């Protein structure tokens, strides 16, 4: 498997935000409901993400994106055959 870079992860996040092709994990869906974040907010935040940091567990912390109201949204993502959002902060 090719090594991912922060830049390549951001490219994939931006693409997922544009296309809407991503999976929202159960925990992320629960957090989105708690925070009243809709799918369009998630797509907007993914398109605007500016940083991706690899964590020790192999997942990526993606930040810098804003929801449609201008609030910061941070994701923990796992990339496998597309984009799987594991959780939202």
Secondary structure, 3 states (H helix, E strand, C coil): CCCCCHHHHHHHHHHHHHHCCCEECHHHHHHHHHHCCCHHHHHHHHHHCCEEEECCCCCEEEEEEECCCCCEEEEEEEECCCEEEEEEC
